[in-house]
Amino acid sequence: MDGQESWFDWNAIFNPNLRVMRKLGLWPEGKQSYKLDLYTLYATLMVILFAAYPTFSEYVAIYYVKDLQSVVAIIFVSLFDLMGPIKIYFIIRKTSVIKKCMENFKSEWFQPKNRVQKIRIEENFKLWKFVFKLLYTSCFSLIFFSFLPLVLGEREKTPYVMWLPFSFDRSPYFELVYFYQIFCAIYLCLVHVSVDTTIFGLKVCIGCQFDMLSDNLRRFASVADSSRKCTALENFKNCAIQHREILKFLENCKQFFDIILFWHLIISGISIGITMFRLTLLEPLSNEFLSIMWYGIAITSEISMYCWFGNEVEVKSNLVSYAAFESNWTSLPNNVKRSLMLFTQSLTKPVKISVFNLFTLSLETFKRIMKTAWSYFALLTQLNSTQLN
């Protein structure tokens, strides 16, 4: 390794995200999970007031709605809001697992061995940083769309339907409920963005590890004289250990994001289909049309990023076996060649980020989700036509 010059602080990448999660009540300090202290009390109040109760009240309100168009007007947001409490539950439950994954970054196996690898890591994270900024910008644009009806004097309804045990038709109750709903929406939006970008970042880290492993395999046999051929064997053993550590890291990550991804993929397909149908019922370029269109673009972009970063892991893991034979392996002793052959045989199948082994996160999966969304859209359009006739 090129000394301290090649040291890479992986955790520094996630620090902006973790600070947001800390304020949301989702990231206790230190290496521990939640315990009986003031932060746990703060987290409990935040989750109940701005995630659990608003989501519960939305579904109570749906119970009293009868016609299809009104149900669609409520449920296309409520379905995605339901993902907020689901993500919160599994983040809280698996906090210690996530922190353990973060601790793995300090291991020597996860550190770049030279400046070239460090530069490659920084290049890989450029897209992630762009997505990070884009999603947070989209989140705060919600404030603009939420306040716009109030500024324009459209006071006939709050941003979304919510059941409350009191009437809020008059001032100042209407304004108080309006601001409460905006704060709830922003809280849930920040939960989605912070959790999603953290998972995206972990996938980028896994992809970077495969890049570094490929580079190490290309270099492991670069030994000039026969007296140092034992060094080549040691280098190869280190590559094998590094591969094992990457797979262990991936399994640890899957412990907390498997269920999140499972529900996210299902709910996203339904939400996108309902959002498209909802747009057909609104006047083009109206305030509500623009806000719902922005919402649809946001959830489509979100699920596409899940599939894109998952696809990148598969592609980069597939290149590891090719990298091994790009090394100067022909000059190595037979025992090292045999070890290399056995190692590459174990790499015949690329590593895929699967969700409960039911489906993988790939561009093909994203295409299937969009087809499913279109099917829901077609079904709702047909049902609405039948109801009108």
GUTOR-306726 format. One record per residue (C-alpha): chain; residue in three letters; x, y, z; residue number from 0. Coordinates in steps of 0.02 Angstrom, whole numbers, plus 32768, in hexadecimal, padded with zeros to 4 digits. Last residue first. Layout:
FIKE   lumtor   lumdo      u      v      w   rofi
FIKE        A     Ala      X      Y      Z    NUM
...
***
This chain:
FIKE   lumtor   lumdo      u      v      w   rofi
FIKE        A     Asn   722D   80C2   7C77    388
FIKE        A     Leu   7296   8126   7CF1    387
FIKE        A     Gln   72B9   808D   7D5C    386
FIKE        A     Thr   72EE   8026   7CC5    385
FIKE        A     Ser   7363   80AF   7C8A    384
FIKE        A     Asn   73B0   80BB   7D39    383
FIKE        A     Leu   73CA   7FFF   7D41    382
FIKE        A     Gln   7420   8001   7C95    381
FIKE        A     Thr   7492   8090   7CC5    380
FIKE        A     Leu   74BB   803A   7D6A    379
FIKE        A     Leu   74EB   7F99   7D10    378
FIKE        A     Ala   7555   7FF5   7C8E    377
FIKE        A     Phe   75B4   8053   7D17    376
FIKE        A     Tyr   75CF   7FB4   7D7B    375
FIKE        A     Ser   7615   7F5F   7CDF    374
FIKE        A     Trp   7685   7FF6   7CBC    373
FIKE        A     Ala   76CD   7FE8   7D6B    372
FIKE        A     Thr   76F1   7F2F   7D4E    371
FIKE        A     Lys   774D   7F59   7CAD    370
FIKE        A     Met   77AF   7FDE   7D0B    369
FIKE        A     Ile   77DE   7F5F   7D91    368
FIKE        A     Arg   7813   7EE2   7D0B    367
FIKE        A     Lys   7888   7F62   7CBB    366
FIKE        A     Phe   78D3   7F88   7D66    365
FIKE        A     Thr   78F1   7ECD   7D7E    364
FIKE        A     Glu   794F   7EC5   7CD8    363
FIKE        A     Leu   79B9   7F5A   7D0F    362
FIKE        A     Ser   79EF   7EF5   7DA5    361
FIKE        A     Leu   79C4   7EDA   7E5B    360
FIKE        A     Thr   79A5   7E20   7E61    359
FIKE        A     Phe   7904   7DC1   7E7B    358
FIKE        A     Leu   78C1   7D3C   7EF2    357
FIKE        A     Asn   7965   7D0C   7F47    356
FIKE        A     Phe   7925   7D67   7FE3    355
FIKE        A     Val   794D   7E08   7F85    354
FIKE        A     Ser   79E4   7DE9   7F17    353
FIKE        A     Ile   7A81   7E50   7F06    352
FIKE        A     Lys   7ADC   7DE8   7E83    351
FIKE        A     Val   7B8F   7DAC   7E8C    350
FIKE        A     Pro   7BC6   7D6B   7DE2    349
FIKE        A     Lys   7BC5   7CAF   7DC2    348
FIKE        A     Thr   7C67   7C5E   7D84    347
FIKE        A     Leu   7CC6   7CA6   7E18    346
FIKE        A     Ser   7CE7   7C01   7E72    345
FIKE        A     Gln   7D3E   7BC3   7DD5    344
FIKE        A     Thr   7DAF   7C5C   7DE0    343
FIKE        A     Phe   7DEE   7C26   7E8B    342
FIKE        A     Leu   7E0C   7B73   7E56    341
FIKE        A     Met   7E72   7BAF   7DBF    340
FIKE        A     Leu   7ED6   7C29   7E2A    339
FIKE        A     Ser   7EFF   7BA1   7EA8    338
FIKE        A     Arg   7F38   7B2F   7E1A    337
FIKE        A     Lys   7FA3   7BBB   7DD2    336
FIKE        A     Val   7FF0   7BDB   7E7D    335
FIKE        A     Asn   801E   7B23   7E8E    334
FIKE        A     Asn   8063   7B21   7DDD    333
FIKE        A     Pro   80E1   7BAB   7DFE    332
FIKE        A     Leu   80C1   7C57   7DB2    331
FIKE        A     Ser   8101   7C9C   7D0D    330
FIKE        A     Thr   805E   7C7E   7CB0    329
FIKE        A     Trp   7FFB   7CDF   7D34    328
FIKE        A     Asn   8034   7D8D   7CFC    327
FIKE        A     Ser   7F89   7DD3   7D26    326
FIKE        A     Glu   7EFC   7DEB   7CA8    325
FIKE        A     Phe   7EC3   7D3D   7CD7    324
FIKE        A     Ala   7E8D   7D75   7D85    323
FIKE        A     Ala   7E3A   7E11   7D3D    322
FIKE        A     Tyr   7DC5   7DA5   7CD4    321
FIKE        A     Ser   7D88   7D4C   7D72    320
FIKE        A     Val   7D69   7DF3   7DC9    319
FIKE        A     Leu   7D04   7E3E   7D38    318
FIKE        A     Asn   7C61   7DE8   7D6A    317
FIKE        A     Ser   7C69   7E3C   7E15    316
FIKE        A     Lys   7C6A   7EE4   7DBC    315
FIKE        A     Val   7BCF   7EC0   7D55    314
FIKE        A     Glu   7B6B   7E78   7DE6    313
FIKE        A     Val   7B98   7F0A   7E59    312
FIKE        A     Glu   7B69   7F86   7DD0    311
FIKE        A     Asn   7ABE   7F33   7DBC    310
FIKE        A     Gly   7A99   7F51   7E74    309
FIKE        A     Phe   7AC9   8008   7E5E    308
FIKE        A     Trp   7A52   8016   7DC9    307
FIKE        A     Cys   79C2   7FB6   7E19    306
FIKE        A     Tyr   79BC   801F   7EB7    305
FIKE        A     Met   79D8   80BA   7E4C    304
FIKE        A     Ser   7943   808E   7DDE    303
FIKE        A     Ile   78D7   807C   7E7B    302
FIKE        A     Glu   78FF   812D   7EB1    301
FIKE        A     Ser   78EF   8179   7E04    300
FIKE        A     Thr   7840   812F   7DF2    299
FIKE        A     Ile   7813   816C   7EA2    298
FIKE        A     Ala   784D   821D   7E7A    297
FIKE        A     Ile   7802   8226   7DCA    296
FIKE        A     Gly   7758   81F4   7E10    295
FIKE        A     Tyr   7762   8278   7E9A    294
FIKE        A     Trp   7792   82FE   7E1B    293
FIKE        A     Met   76FB   82CB   7DB1    292
FIKE        A     Ile   768F   82D5   7E4E    291
FIKE        A     Ser   76CE   8385   7E73    290
FIKE        A     Leu   76B9   83BD   7DBE    289
FIKE        A     Phe   7607   8379   7DB0    288
FIKE        A     Glu   75D5   83C5   7E57    287
FIKE        A     Asn   7612   8471   7E22    286
FIKE        A     Ser   75BD   8463   7D77    285
FIKE        A     Leu   762B   843D   7CE1    284
FIKE        A     Pro   75AF   83C0   7C97    283
FIKE        A     Glu   7504   83BB   7CEB    282
FIKE        A     Leu   74FA   831F   7D55    281
FIKE        A     Leu   74AC   8273   7D3A    280
FIKE        A     Thr   7535   8230   7CC7    279
FIKE        A     Leu   75B8   825E   7D4C    278
FIKE        A     Arg   7564   81EB   7DCA    277
FIKE        A     Phe   7578   8157   7D55    276
FIKE        A     Met   7632   8177   7D45    275
FIKE        A     Thr   7640   8186   7E03    274
FIKE        A     Ile   75DF   80E4   7E1B    273
FIKE        A     Gly   765A   8085   7DAC    272
FIKE        A     Ile   76F1   80D5   7E01    271
FIKE        A     Ser   76AB   80AB   7EAD    270
FIKE        A     Ile   7689   7FF4   7E83    269
FIKE        A     Gly   7737   7FD6   7E3E    268
FIKE        A     Ser   7786   8036   7ECE    267
FIKE        A     Ile   7725   7FD3   7F51    266
FIKE        A     Ile   776B   7F2D   7F15    265
FIKE        A     Leu   781E   7F68   7EFE    264
FIKE        A     His   7821   7FC2   7FA5    263
FIKE        A     Trp   77D3   7F31   8003    262
FIKE        A     Phe   785E   7EBA   7FCF    261
FIKE        A     Leu   78E5   7F40   7FD9    260
FIKE        A     Ile   78BF   7F65   808F    259
FIKE        A     Ile   78B5   7EAB   80B6    258
FIKE        A     Asp   7962   7E89   806D    257
FIKE        A     Phe   79B0   7F2B   80AD    256
FIKE        A     Phe   79DB   7EF8   815F    255
FIKE        A     Gln   7A2B   7E4D   8154    254
FIKE        A     Lys   7A61   7E6E   80A1    253
FIKE        A     Cys   7AEB   7EDF   80E0    252
FIKE        A     Asn   7B37   7E52   8147    251
FIKE        A     Glu   7B31   7DDE   80B1    250
FIKE        A     Leu   7B89   7E61   8045    249
FIKE        A     Phe   7C12   7E77   80C7    248
FIKE        A     Lys   7C2D   7DBC   80CF    247
FIKE        A     Leu   7C3C   7DB6   8011    246
FIKE        A     Ile   7CBB   7E43   8013    245
FIKE        A     Glu   7D1E   7DED   809E    244
FIKE        A     Arg   7D29   7D4C   8038    243
FIKE        A     His   7D6A   7DAC   7FA1    242
FIKE        A     Gln   7DED   7E02   800D    241
FIKE        A     Ile   7E24   7D5B   8052    240
FIKE        A     Ala   7E3C   7D18   7FA1    239
FIKE        A     Cys   7E9C   7DB5   7F70    238
FIKE        A     Asn   7F0B   7DA3   800A    237
FIKE        A     Lys   7F30   7CEF   7FD9    236
FIKE        A     Phe   7F63   7D2C   7F2C    235
FIKE        A     Asn   7FDB   7DAB   7F77    234
FIKE        A     Glu   8028   7D26   7FE5    233
FIKE        A     Leu   803F   7CB5   7F4D    232
FIKE        A     Ala   8090   7D45   7EEE    231
FIKE        A     Thr   8103   7D64   7F82    230
FIKE        A     Cys   8139   7CAE   7F7D    229
FIKE        A     Lys   8174   7CD3   7ECD    228
FIKE        A     Arg   81F7   7D4B   7F13    227
FIKE        A     Ser   8294   7CE7   7EEC    226
FIKE        A     Ser   8252   7CC8   7E3D    225
FIKE        A     Asp   826D   7D7C   7E07    224
FIKE        A     Ala   81FA   7E04   7DC4    223
FIKE        A     Val   8158   7DEF   7E25    222
FIKE        A     Ser   80BC   7E3B   7DD9    221
FIKE        A     Ala   8050   7DA4   7E03    220
FIKE        A     Phe   7FDD   7E01   7E7C    219
FIKE        A     Arg   7FC4   7E98   7E0B    218
FIKE        A     Arg   7F2D   7E65   7DA2    217
FIKE        A     Leu   7EE1   7E12   7E3B    216
FIKE        A     Asn   7EF5   7EB1   7EA2    215
FIKE        A     Asp   7E9D   7F17   7E1A    214
FIKE        A     Ser   7E0C   7E9D   7E14    213
FIKE        A     Leu   7DFF   7EA0   7ED2    212
FIKE        A     Met   7DFF   7F5E   7ED0    211
FIKE        A     Asp   7D70   7F63   7E52    210
FIKE        A     Phe   7D12   7EDD   7EB6    209
FIKE        A     Gln   7D24   7F49   7F51    208
FIKE        A     Cys   7CE7   7FE1   7EF1    207
FIKE        A     Gly   7C47   7F83   7EC2    206
FIKE        A     Ile   7C2B   7F57   7F79    205
FIKE        A     Cys   7C44   800E   7FA9    204
FIKE        A     Val   7BCA   8045   7F21    203
FIKE        A     Lys   7B4B   7FCD   7F6A    202
FIKE        A     Leu   7B67   8017   8017    201
FIKE        A     Gly   7B4C   80C4   7FCF    200
FIKE        A     Phe   7AA6   8094   7F7F    199
FIKE        A     Ile   7A6D   804D   8028    198
FIKE        A     Thr   7A9C   80F1   807D    197
FIKE        A     Thr   7A48   8151   7FF0    196
FIKE        A     Asp   79A7   80F1   800E    195
FIKE        A     Val   79A7   8109   80CC    194
FIKE        A     Ser   79C9   81C5   80C2    193
FIKE        A     Val   7950   81E3   8031    192
FIKE        A     His   78BE   8180   8078    191
FIKE        A     Val   78D1   81C4   8128    190
FIKE        A     Leu   78E3   8275   80E3    189
FIKE        A     Cys   7840   825F   8083    188
FIKE        A     Leu   77E9   821D   811F    187
FIKE        A     Tyr   7820   82B6   8183    186
FIKE        A     Ile   77F3   832D   80F5    185
FIKE        A     Ala   7745   82E2   80E7    184
FIKE        A     Cys   772B   82E9   81A4    183
FIKE        A     Phe   7762   83A0   81A6    182
FIKE        A     Ile   76EA   83C8   8118    181
FIKE        A     Gln   765D   836D   8172    180
FIKE        A     Tyr   767D   83CF   8212    179
FIKE        A     Phe   7681   8473   81B1    178
FIKE        A     Tyr   75D5   844F   8167    177
FIKE        A     Val   7590   840F   820D    176
FIKE        A     Leu   75C3   84B3   8261    175
FIKE        A     Glu   7580   851B   81D0    174
FIKE        A     Phe   74D6   84C4   81D5    173
FIKE        A     Tyr   74CD   84D1   8292    172
FIKE        A     Pro   74E9   858E   8291    171
FIKE        A     Ser   7474   85A4   8239    170
FIKE        A     Arg   73DE   853B   820B    169
FIKE        A     Asp   73C2   8491   81BA    168
FIKE        A     Phe   742C   8432   8238    167
FIKE        A     Ser   73AB   83C0   8289    166
FIKE        A     Phe   73E8   8349   8310    165
FIKE        A     Pro   741F   8293   8322    164
FIKE        A     Leu   7491   82A1   8289    163
FIKE        A     Trp   748B   8239   81EA    162
FIKE        A     Met   7504   8273   8164    161
FIKE        A     Val   74EF   829A   80AC    160
FIKE        A     Tyr   7582   82EF   805A    159
FIKE        A     Pro   75C7   839F   803E    158
FIKE        A     Thr   7533   83ED   809E    157
FIKE        A     Lys   7493   841F   8045    156
FIKE        A     Glu   7424   84B3   8018    155
FIKE        A     Arg   74A8   8535   803E    154
FIKE        A     Glu   74E1   855C   7F8C    153
FIKE        A     Gly   751E   860C   7FB5    152
FIKE        A     Leu   75B2   8609   7F3E    151
FIKE        A     Val   762C   8608   7FD1    150
FIKE        A     Leu   75D0   8576   8021    149
FIKE        A     Pro   75CF   8515   7F7D    148
FIKE        A     Leu   768B   8535   7F66    147
FIKE        A     Phe   76C1   8500   8015    146
FIKE        A     Ser   76CB   8446   7FEF    145
FIKE        A     Phe   7717   845B   7F41    144
FIKE        A     Phe   77A2   84C9   7F87    143
FIKE        A     Ile   77C3   845B   801F    142
FIKE        A     Leu   77CA   83C1   7FAF    141
FIKE        A     Ser   785C   8416   7F57    140
FIKE        A     Phe   78BA   83E7   7FF6    139
FIKE        A     Cys   78AE   832F   7FCD    138
FIKE        A     Ser   78DB   8348   7F17    137
FIKE        A     Thr   797A   83A3   7F4D    136
FIKE        A     Tyr   79A1   8313   7FC3    135
FIKE        A     Leu   7986   8298   7F35    134
FIKE        A     Leu   79F3   82FA   7EBB    133
FIKE        A     Lys   7A81   8316   7F38    132
FIKE        A     Phe   7A8E   825C   7F61    131
FIKE        A     Val   7A78   8229   7EAB    130
FIKE        A     Phe   7B0C   829A   7E7C    129
FIKE        A     Lys   7B72   8256   7F0E    128
FIKE        A     Trp   7B4C   81A3   7ED6    127
FIKE        A     Leu   7B7F   81CC   7E24    126
FIKE        A     Lys   7C26   8213   7E5F    125
FIKE        A     Phe   7C42   8180   7ED6    124
FIKE        A     Asn   7C8F   8112   7E50    123
FIKE        A     Glu   7D0D   819A   7E23    122
FIKE        A     Glu   7D45   81A9   7ED8    121
FIKE        A     Ile   7D5E   80ED   7EE2    120
FIKE        A     Arg   7DC4   80EE   7E41    119
FIKE        A     Ile   7E34   8177   7E88    118
FIKE        A     Lys   7E55   810C   7F21    117
FIKE        A     Gln   7E7B   8075   7EB5    116
FIKE        A     Val   7EFA   80D8   7E50    115
FIKE        A     Arg   7F46   811F   7EF0    114
FIKE        A     Asn   7F77   8072   7F2E    113
FIKE        A     Lys   7F3D   7FE2   7F9C    112
FIKE        A     Pro   7E8C   8022   7FB8    111
FIKE        A     Gln   7E44   7FF2   8063    110
FIKE        A     Phe   7DBA   7F73   807B    109
FIKE        A     Trp   7E2C   7EE1   80A5    108
FIKE        A     Glu   7E8B   7F4D   8122    107
FIKE        A     Ser   7DEE   7F58   818D    106
FIKE        A     Lys   7DAD   8006   81B9    105
FIKE        A     Phe   7D1C   7FF2   813F    104
FIKE        A     Asn   7CDF   7F5E   81A5    103
FIKE        A     Glu   7CA7   7FD7   822C    102
FIKE        A     Met   7C1E   8019   81B8    101
FIKE        A     Cys   7BD9   7F69   81A5    100
FIKE        A     Lys   7BD7   7F57   8262     99
FIKE        A     Lys   7B78   7FFB   826C     98
FIKE        A     Ile   7AF6   7FB7   81F4     97
FIKE        A     Val   7AE4   7F16   825A     96
FIKE        A     Ser   7AD2   7F78   82FF     95
FIKE        A     Thr   7A49   7FE4   82B2     94
FIKE        A     Lys   79E8   7F4D   8275     93
FIKE        A     Arg   7945   7F65   82D6     92
FIKE        A     Ile   7949   8021   82C8     91
FIKE        A     Ile   796C   801B   820C     90
FIKE        A     Phe   78EB   7F91   81F9     89
FIKE        A     Tyr   7860   7FF3   824F     88
FIKE        A     Ile   788B   8098   81FC     87
FIKE        A     Lys   7888   8049   814F     86
FIKE        A     Ile   77DC   7FFE   816F     85
FIKE        A     Pro   779E   80A1   81BD     84
FIKE        A     Gly   77D0   8100   811F     83
FIKE        A     Met   7796   807A   80A3     82
FIKE        A     Leu   76E2   809D   80D6     81
FIKE        A     Asp   76F7   814C   8090     80
FIKE        A     Phe   770C   80FB   7FE6     79
FIKE        A     Leu   7662   80A9   7FF1     78
FIKE        A     Ser   7614   8145   803C     77
FIKE        A     Val   7649   81B1   7FA8     76
FIKE        A     Phe   75F0   814C   7F21     75
FIKE        A     Ile   756B   8121   7FA3     74
FIKE        A     Ile   7519   81CA   7FB3     73
FIKE        A     Ala   74ED   8201   7F02     72
FIKE        A     Val   74D5   814A   7ED3     71
FIKE        A     Val   744E   8137   7F59     70
FIKE        A     Ser   73F8   81D5   7F1C     69
FIKE        A     Gln   73FA   8197   7E68     68
FIKE        A     Leu   73B7   80EC   7E99     67
FIKE        A     Asp   731E   8125   7EFC     66
FIKE        A     Lys   72FE   80F3   7FB2     65
FIKE        A     Val   736E   8151   802C     64
FIKE        A     Tyr   7352   8133   80E7     63
FIKE        A     Tyr   73D7   80AA   80F6     62
FIKE        A     Ile   7455   8119   809A     61
FIKE        A     Ala   7451   8192   812D     60
FIKE        A     Val   7487   8108   81A5     59
FIKE        A     Tyr   7515   80E0   812C     58
FIKE        A     Glu   7551   8194   8131     57
FIKE        A     Ser   7543   819A   81EF     56
FIKE        A     Phe   75B9   8105   8202     55
FIKE        A     Thr   763C   8155   8191     54
FIKE        A     Pro   7630   81FB   81F0     53
FIKE        A     Tyr   763A   819E   8298     52
FIKE        A     Ala   76D4   8135   8272     51
FIKE        A     Ala   7742   81B4   8217     50
FIKE        A     Phe   7741   8264   8262     49
FIKE        A     Leu   76FC   8252   8312     48
FIKE        A     Ile   772A   819D   8335     47
FIKE        A     Val   77D7   81A0   82E5     46
FIKE        A     Met   7808   8248   832F     45
FIKE        A     Leu   77C9   821B   83DD     44
FIKE        A     Thr   7826   8175   83DF     43
FIKE        A     Ala   78C7   81C3   839E     42
FIKE        A     Tyr   78C4   8249   8427     41
FIKE        A     Leu   78A6   81C5   84AE     40
FIKE        A     Thr   7935   815D   8465     39
FIKE        A     Tyr   79A2   81F9   8466     38
FIKE        A     Leu   7977   821C   851C     37
FIKE        A     Asp   79B7   8174   8558     36
FIKE        A     Leu   7984   80BE   856B     35
FIKE        A     Lys   79EB   806C   84E2     34
FIKE        A     Tyr   79EC   806B   8424     33
FIKE        A     Ser   7A7A   8016   83C6     32
FIKE        A     Gln   7B31   8024   83F3     31
FIKE        A     Lys   7BCA   8059   838F     30
FIKE        A     Gly   7BC0   810F   83C0     29
FIKE        A     Glu   7B2E   8186   83AC     28
FIKE        A     Pro   7A7D   814F   8387     27
FIKE        A     Trp   7A45   8158   82CF     26
FIKE        A     Leu   798D   8157   82A0     25
FIKE        A     Gly   7947   81E9   8305     24
FIKE        A     Leu   792C   8258   826E     23
FIKE        A     Lys   79BA   82CA   82A7     22
FIKE        A     Arg   7A32   8236   82AC     21
FIKE        A     Met   79F4   81FC   8201     20
FIKE        A     Val   7A24   82A6   81BA     19
FIKE        A     Arg   7AD0   829B   820B     18
FIKE        A     Leu   7AE3   81E9   81C9     17
FIKE        A     Asn   7AC3   8223   8118     16
FIKE        A     Pro   7B45   82AE   8122     15
FIKE        A     Asn   7BC1   8232   8172     14
FIKE        A     Phe   7BAE   81AA   80EE     13
FIKE        A     Ile   7C43   81DC   8084     12
FIKE        A     Ala   7CAD   81FA   8120     11
FIKE        A     Asn   7C90   8143   814F     10
FIKE        A     Trp   7CF7   8107   80BB      9
FIKE        A     Asp   7D93   8163   80F4      8
FIKE        A     Phe   7E15   812D   8074      7
FIKE        A     Trp   7ECB   8111   809E      6
FIKE        A     Ser   7F35   8117   8000      5
FIKE        A     Glu   7FA8   81A3   803B      4
FIKE        A     Gln   7FBF   814D   80E3      3
FIKE        A     Gly   8041   80DC   8096      2
FIKE        A     Asp   803D   80B0   7FDD      1
FIKE        A     Met   8000   8000   8000      0
***
